[in-house]
């Protein structure tokens, strides 16, 4: 049975007899191979058929990206779903090498230099691809703003970094600006060590702060329980979301650590979970509670779609693939909004902070909390002490009063 017959049970003849029947058949087979449901596949095939007729090219011929984009955008004015089909069809065309895209411009000497630095950094420290992307983004932004056109890295002067910070501080949040500064400092330090810049221009003093001096924002534990209870577990996506939020709340996992979990991360015999800590390049083995084992078993039995992918948590829609840390953060915000809890204050990391605070309130030592959370330094863990104003008051020493002074 052809792919078109599987997707269009009754009306496939409209596509079998079409001028672009072979193109549509191959696209239909790709959609099925990537686990697109029939309803979604039917919509994509219908819209692609309309676009192909609007283009009028020869069947099976390569398609030019700018022409394809122009036709899709015309269709988008009346039907926004053409935008999604454009993305999906372009991905298919790239996979079969039928999309002719303009060649990117030749990289400048500075861009090549940045790419070489990022490649060395990836080899030396084994950083994730997303982290390397951040380095490339901020270093390129710094050089574009700090150097005139066609200038070399050696032309950077003392004070270039403070000027960059001053220009970007109005547009970026403090956390994002800190990240940008660290990326640029690493680049400038490497340039000095290799003799490309004669003097150190990366050194700058910045105050350490959290949201205008406030400590991390932890969600109260009753809110955490209410959030978990509000997730509808009658559907596959709800079972998946509940399992993710459960691990974040009860084990303090970061969003990136959730997405790195694999099927073999769970050891059912020893009842443990092995977590990869990307920030410290290490693993942590966490014991699993009976309730957590029940949550994970239910997810694997009824909530996880059938797939050969090794990742524990997969996307709910085709094409199947691992979740990203950004989609995990969006998942938290979406479930928080549906729960009816106040959602203007909290982020996905609020569950991680709630986990740390709950341990601290139950008398767990700071070293143990830091180990469970994957902190490389107790400085990071000690931040949670700032939330415990009431407990800190209990250990404060009494202030001695001057002899003979009457204190009313």
C-alpha positions in Angstrom: 0.0 0.0 0.0 1.4 3.4 -1.0 1.9 6.1 1.6 -0.9 8.2 0.0 -3.3 5.3 0.4 -2.4 5.0 4.1 -3.0 8.7 4.7 -6.0 9.3 2.4 -8.2 6.2 2.8 -11.0 7.3 0.6 -9.9 10.3 -1.5 -6.3 9.3 -2.4 -7.2 9.2 -6.1 -7.2 13.0 -6.1 -3.4 12.7 -5.4 -2.6 9.5 -7.3 -3.8 11.2 -10.6 -2.1 14.5 -9.9 0.7 15.8 -12.0 2.9 15.8 -8.9 1.8 12.4 -7.7 5.4 11.1 -7.3 6.5 14.2 -5.4 3.4 13.9 -3.1 4.0 10.1 -2.6 7.6 10.7 -1.5 6.6 13.5 0.8 3.8 11.3 2.3 6.3 8.5 2.9 8.6 11.0 4.7 5.7 12.2 6.9 4.8 8.6 7.9 8.4 7.8 8.6 8.7 10.7 11.0 5.5 9.7 12.8 3.2 12.5 11.7 -0.4 11.6 12.5 -2.7 11.1 9.5 -4.7 14.2 10.3 -1.6 16.4 10.3 -0.2 14.7 7.2 -3.4 15.2 5.2 -3.2 18.9 5.8 0.4 19.2 4.8 -0.1 17.2 1.6 -3.1 19.3 0.6 -1.2 22.6 1.1 1.9 21.3 -0.7 -0.2 20.2 -3.6 -1.6 23.7 -3.9 1.8 25.3 -3.7 3.3 22.9 -6.3 0.6 23.8 -8.8 1.1 27.5 -8.0 4.9 27.1 -8.7 4.3 25.1 -11.9 7.7 23.5 -11.9 8.5 20.2 -13.5 7.8 17.1 -11.3 10.7 15.9 -9.2 12.7 19.0 -10.1 14.8 20.9 -7.5 12.9 23.9 -5.9 14.5 27.3 -5.3 14.1 28.4 -1.7 13.2 32.0 -2.5 10.5 31.0 -5.0 9.0 28.4 -2.6 9.0 31.1 0.2 7.3 33.6 -2.0 4.4 31.2 -2.9 4.0 30.0 0.7 3.8 33.6 2.0 1.1 34.4 -0.5 -0.9 31.5 0.8 -0.2 32.4 4.4 -2.2 35.6 4.1 -5.4 33.6 3.9 -4.5 30.5 5.8 -1.8 30.8 8.5 -1.3 27.0 8.6 0.7 27.3 5.4 3.6 28.7 7.5 3.9 25.4 9.4 3.7 23.5 6.2 6.5 25.6 4.7 8.8 24.7 7.6 7.9 21.0 7.3 8.2 20.8 3.5 11.5 22.7 3.5 12.9 20.2 6.1 11.8 17.3 3.8 13.3 18.9 0.7 16.7 19.4 2.5 16.7 15.8 3.6 16.4 14.7 -0.1 18.7 17.4 -1.4 16.0 19.1 -3.6 16.1 22.6 -2.0 18.3 25.1 -3.7 19.3 27.7 -1.2 21.6 30.6 -1.7 25.1 30.0 -0.7 26.1 31.8 2.5 28.5 34.7 2.0 32.2 34.0 2.6 33.0 34.4 6.3 35.2 37.3 7.2 38.6 36.9 8.8 37.2 37.8 12.2 34.4 35.3 11.8 36.9 32.5 11.0 38.9 33.5 14.0 35.8 33.3 16.3 34.9 29.9 14.8 38.4 28.6 15.5 38.2 29.8 19.1 34.8 28.1 19.6 36.2 24.8 18.1 39.1 24.8 20.5 36.8 25.6 23.4 34.5 22.7 22.4 37.5 20.3 22.2 39.1 21.5 25.4 36.0 21.7 27.6 33.5 19.4 25.9 30.8 22.0 26.0 27.3 21.4 24.6 26.4 22.7 21.1 24.0 25.2 22.6 26.7 26.6 24.9 29.1 27.0 22.0 26.4 28.8 20.0 26.1 31.3 22.9 29.9 31.9 22.9 29.8 32.5 19.1 26.8 34.8 19.4 28.1 37.1 22.1 31.7 37.2 20.8 30.6 38.1 17.3 28.3 40.8 18.8 31.2 42.2 20.8 33.5 42.4 17.8 30.9 43.9 15.5 30.2 46.7 18.0 33.8 47.2 19.1 35.8 47.0 15.8 35.5 49.1 12.6 34.8 47.3 9.4 37.7 45.1 8.2 39.7 45.7 11.4 41.6 42.9 13.1 41.3 41.5 16.6 44.7 43.0 17.4 43.1 46.5 17.0 41.0 46.0 20.2 41.9 48.7 22.7 41.8 48.9 26.5 38.3 49.9 27.6 36.5 48.1 24.7 34.8 45.7 27.1 33.4 48.4 29.5 32.1 50.3 26.5 30.4 47.2 25.2 28.8 46.6 28.6 27.6 50.2 28.7 26.0 49.9 25.3 24.3 46.6 25.9 23.2 47.1 29.5 20.1 49.0 28.4 18.8 46.2 26.2 19.7 43.0 28.2 18.7 41.6 31.5 21.4 41.4 34.1 21.6 37.6 33.8 21.9 37.7 30.0 24.5 40.5 30.3 26.6 38.5 32.7 26.5 35.5 30.4 27.6 37.7 27.5 30.5 39.2 29.5 31.8 35.8 30.5 31.9 34.7 26.9 33.7 37.8 25.8 36.2 37.6 28.7 37.1 34.0 27.8 37.7 35.1 24.2 39.8 38.1 25.1 41.8 36.1 27.7 42.6 33.4 25.0 43.7 36.2 22.6 46.1 37.6 25.1 47.5 34.1 26.0 48.2 33.5 22.3 49.9 36.8 21.9 47.3 38.4 19.6 46.5 41.2 22.1 49.5 42.6 23.9 47.8 43.5 27.1 45.0 42.1 29.3 41.7 43.9 28.4 39.3 41.3 29.8 39.6 42.2 33.5 36.6 44.1 34.9 34.9 44.1 38.3 31.2 43.3 38.3 29.0 43.0 41.3 27.3 39.6 41.9 23.6 40.0 42.3 20.3 38.3 41.8 17.4 40.2 40.3 18.3 43.7 41.7 19.8 42.1 44.8 17.0 39.6 45.6 17.8 35.9 46.3 16.6 33.1 44.0 12.8 32.8 43.8 11.5 29.5 45.3 8.0 28.4 44.8 6.3 27.6 48.2 5.9 23.8 48.6 2.1 23.9 48.9 2.1 25.6 45.4 4.3 22.9 44.1 1.9 20.2 45.3 -1.0 22.1 43.8 0.8 22.4 40.5 1.5 18.7 40.3 -2.1 17.8 41.3 -3.5 20.1 38.6 -1.9 18.2 35.7 -4.5 16.2 33.8 -3.1 12.7 33.5 -5.8 11.2 31.4 -3.8 12.0 28.2 -0.3 11.0 27.1 1.0 14.5 27.2 -0.3 15.1 30.7 1.4 11.9 32.0 4.7 13.1 30.4 4.4 16.6 31.8 3.6 15.3 35.3 6.6 13.1 35.3 8.9 16.0 34.2 7.5 18.4 36.8 7.8 15.6 39.5 11.5 15.1 38.8 12.2 18.8 38.8 10.3 19.4 42.1 11.5 16.3 44.0 15.0 16.0 42.7 15.9 19.6 41.7 16.8 18.8 38.1 17.6 21.6 35.7 15.7 21.8 32.4 18.8 20.8 30.5 19.3 17.8 32.8 15.7 16.7 32.1 16.3 16.7 28.4 19.6 14.7 28.8 17.8 11.8 30.5 17.8 8.6 28.6 16.0 5.3 29.0 19.1 3.7 30.5 19.5 6.5 33.0 17.0 4.6 35.2 18.4 1.5 36.9 15.3 -0.5 38.0 17.4 -3.0 39.9 19.1 -0.6 42.2 16.2 2.0 42.0 18.5 4.9 41.0 18.6 7.7 38.4 21.8 8.7 36.8 21.8 12.4 36.0 24.4 14.1 33.7 25.4 17.5 35.1 26.5 19.5 32.0 27.7 22.5 34.1 30.2 20.4 36.0 30.8 17.7 33.4 29.9 15.0 35.9 27.2 12.5 36.8 25.1 12.2 40.0 23.3 9.0 41.0 20.1 9.7 42.8 18.0 7.2 44.7 14.4 6.9 43.5 11.5 7.0 45.9 8.7 4.5 45.5 6.3 7.2 44.4 8.8 8.4 41.7 9.2 4.8 40.5 5.4 4.6 40.1 5.3 7.9 38.2 8.1 6.8 35.8 6.6 3.4 35.2 3.2 4.9 34.3 4.9 7.3 32.0 6.8 4.5 30.2 3.8 2.3 30.0 1.1 4.8 28.9 2.6 8.2 28.4 5.7 7.7 26.2 5.1 7.2 22.4 6.5 4.2 20.8 9.9 5.2 19.5 13.4 3.7 19.0 15.0 7.0 20.3 17.0 6.6 23.5 15.8 9.8 25.2 13.4 9.4 28.1 11.2 12.4 27.3 10.1 13.0 23.7 8.1 15.7 21.9 4.3 15.2 21.8 4.1 16.0 18.1 5.9 14.8 15.0 8.6 14.6 14.1 9.6 12.8 17.3 12.7 13.9 19.0 14.0 14.9 22.4 12.7 17.9 24.3 14.8 21.0 24.5 15.4 23.0 27.7 13.4 25.8 26.2 10.4 23.6 25.5 10.7 22.2 29.1 10.6 25.8 30.4 7.5 26.5 28.2 5.9 23.3 29.5 6.3 24.6 33.1 4.8 28.0 32.3 1.9 26.4 30.4 1.0 24.1 33.3 1.4 26.9 35.8 -1.0 29.0 33.8 -3.6 26.2 33.7 -3.2 25.5 37.5 -4.7 28.9 38.5 -1.6 29.7 40.6 0.0 33.1 40.4 2.3 32.9 37.4 3.9 36.2 37.1 6.7 35.4 39.6 7.8 31.9 38.9 10.0 30.1 36.3 10.9 26.5 35.8 13.9 27.1 38.1 11.5 27.9 40.9 10.9 24.2 41.3 14.7 23.6 41.6 14.9 26.4 44.2 11.8 24.9 46.0 13.6 21.6 46.2 16.7 23.2 47.8 14.6 25.2 50.3 12.7 22.1 51.3 15.9 20.2 52.1 17.3 23.2 54.0 14.1 23.6 56.1 14.3 19.9 57.0 17.8 20.2 58.4 19.9 18.8 55.5 23.4 20.2 55.5 24.6 22.7 52.8 27.2 20.3 51.5 24.7 17.5 51.0 22.3 20.0 49.3 25.0 21.2 47.0 25.9 17.6 46.0 22.3 16.7 45.2 21.9 19.9 43.1 25.1 19.4 41.3 26.8 22.6 42.5 30.6 22.8 42.0 31.0 25.3 44.9 29.3 25.9 48.2 29.1 29.6 47.2 26.2 28.7 44.9 24.4 26.6 47.5 24.9 29.3 50.3 22.6 31.7 48.3 19.6 29.8 49.7 20.6 31.0 53.2 19.4 34.4 52.2 15.8 33.1 52.0 15.8 31.9 55.6 15.6 35.2 57.4 13.5 33.8 60.2 15.9 30.9 60.9 18.9 33.2 60.7 17.3 35.5 63.4 17.2 32.5 65.8 21.0 32.0 65.7 21.8 35.7 66.0 23.8 36.7 69.1 22.1 39.0 71.7 23.4 42.6 71.6 24.9 43.4 75.0 23.4 46.5 76.7 25.5 49.2 78.4 25.7 48.8 82.2 23.1 50.8 84.0 21.1 51.8 80.9 17.4 51.4 81.3 15.9 49.8 78.1 12.2 50.3 77.9 
